[in-house]
Amino acid sequence: MASVRSVALKALSGPSWSYLVPRAQTLRVRAFTATMSPPSKAVVYEQHGPPDTVTRVIELPPVEVKENDVCVKMLAAPINPSDINRIEGVYPVRPQVPAVGGYEGVGEVHSVGSAVKGLSPGDWVIPSPPSSGTWQTYIVKDQDVWHKINKDSPMEYAATITVNPLTALKMLEEFVTLNSGDVIVQNGATSIVGQCIIQLAQYRGIHSINIIRDRAGSDEAREKLKNLGADEVFTESQLEVKNVKGLLGSLPEPALGFNCVGGNAASLVLKFLRQGGTMVTYGGMSKKPITVSTSSFIFKDLSLRGFWLQKWMGTDKAKECRSMIDYLLDRAREGKLKYEMELVPFNNFHSALDKALGKQGSQPKQVLTF
Ligand SMILES: NC(=O)c1ccc[n+]([C@@H]2O[C@H](COP(=O)([O-])OP(=O)(O)OC[C@H]3O[C@@H](n4cnc5c(N)ncnc54)[C@H](OP(=O)(O)O)[C@@H]3O)[C@@H](O)[C@H]2O)c1
């Protein structure tokens, strides 16, 4: 599947662009029979390392659109924390270098191979399950990779609907049976996953207790989360009290907690949980470990679980995953699923990357537009 693009990428590791000459000659000979993609402008890394030093934007040569292939002109793609980890080389599954960055996004079908059914130029598609290499202007991949979506979907939501909103939805359904009136607690509530958890929970009548970090702008962040439907929002320092449960008011104790931060923020989630409650860890933004008191296990019988979307999607879940995505896009179209994003032209990739790396403090999700 990735072979077409990887042939082109191999050129990058050669001594110079002259490496491409034999391929260019081949293309001329086949020009009468083969459909070719346009050249693609791409964010490429040839080795793992700090993303701001190992990535560069280059033009990749056209590739053949084979009979089952679809050539997609990308419209938008986000920079997610896991994209950064893949480039750094610290993500458990990562593409072989040289590679094109990015993992999810949305595009418009540009051309299709002769055997392609159900997709035509002009359709909007997302790679589903997502796949590596979305930070480029044209992608050629087998038709099975692409999921056609409603063109009325807001472009930036279509580009970002899989990695974070799907994680939020799946985690709400996977671990504990929640009913209307139940409560969940989470840290990292300002993340896209966190914002989606608040709204998807509220849609089901489930309340949310939200923990955010102490930083400039935390009052504004609290108000934004409340406007999305958060019941309670606390900074970590507000929870430096003897009995955090005294802050629950009339809300019942939460049975389920979500942790994407670690360290103290994870301990706070555990403190809120009721007897027999479950904390699901899905991220580690602070890079600090989780510490659990012995009494949490003995006297509260808490359970610690983990979730990784990529693993779940890899287990024959393509169909389920696509219907959940359609559901989430419906919610976004209705304005019932919202989150903050900043759209950045692809030409400004490196300034978007700096923001995504946190070099300018807290920033909205960076979404590249092509
Ligand atoms: N396991 C999975 O399958 C899965 C799937 C999707 C996402 N994730 C993980 O979920 C997490 C959130 O992803 P996202 O894309 O939704 O996030 P995002 O929208 O890019 O937001 C980043 C979040 O991390 C917080 N943050 C950044 N640096 C931090 C630090 N040093 N200490 C504490 N908090 C920090 C930010 O808080 P501020 O607002 O205060 O800056 C913000 O809440 C990431 O860890 C990601 O890898 C995991």
The ligand as an ORCA input file, in Angstrom:
! r2SCAN-3c Opt
* xyz 0 1
  N      -4.211      6.153     23.612
  C      -4.743      6.587     22.480
  O      -5.196      5.822     21.631
  C      -4.808      8.068     22.251
  C      -5.590      8.590     21.215
  C      -5.661      9.993     21.078
  C      -4.931     10.811     21.912
  N      -4.129     10.238     22.861
  C      -3.361     11.053     23.806
  O      -4.257     11.923     24.438
  C      -3.561     13.073     24.870
  C      -4.313     14.315     24.387
  O      -4.257     14.359     22.970
  P      -4.976     15.564     22.187
  O      -4.567     15.512     20.770
  O      -6.414     15.534     22.527
  O      -4.296     16.798     22.917
  P      -4.228     18.306     22.411
  O      -5.574     18.730     21.979
  O      -3.088     18.442     21.497
  O      -3.927     19.060     23.789
  C      -2.760     18.806     24.538
  C      -3.185     18.614     25.976
  O      -2.064     18.262     26.775
  C      -1.942     19.195     27.857
  N      -0.515     19.318     28.149
  C       0.452     19.658     27.275
  N       1.650     19.608     27.891
  C       1.417     19.231     29.169
  C       2.248     19.002     30.299
  N       3.577     19.139     30.236
  N       1.662     18.630     31.455
  C       0.320     18.477     31.533
  N      -0.516     18.648     30.497
  C       0.027     19.028     29.330
  C      -2.569     20.469     27.345
  O      -2.957     21.268     28.430
  P      -3.079     22.860     28.291
  O      -4.404     23.163     27.673
  O      -2.996     23.315     29.694
  O      -1.932     23.325     27.436
  C      -3.763     19.890     26.586
  O      -4.787     19.499     27.486
  C      -2.138     12.968     24.304
  O      -1.322     12.394     25.296
  C      -2.327     11.954     23.172
  O      -1.142     11.282     22.847
  C      -4.064      8.901     23.041
*
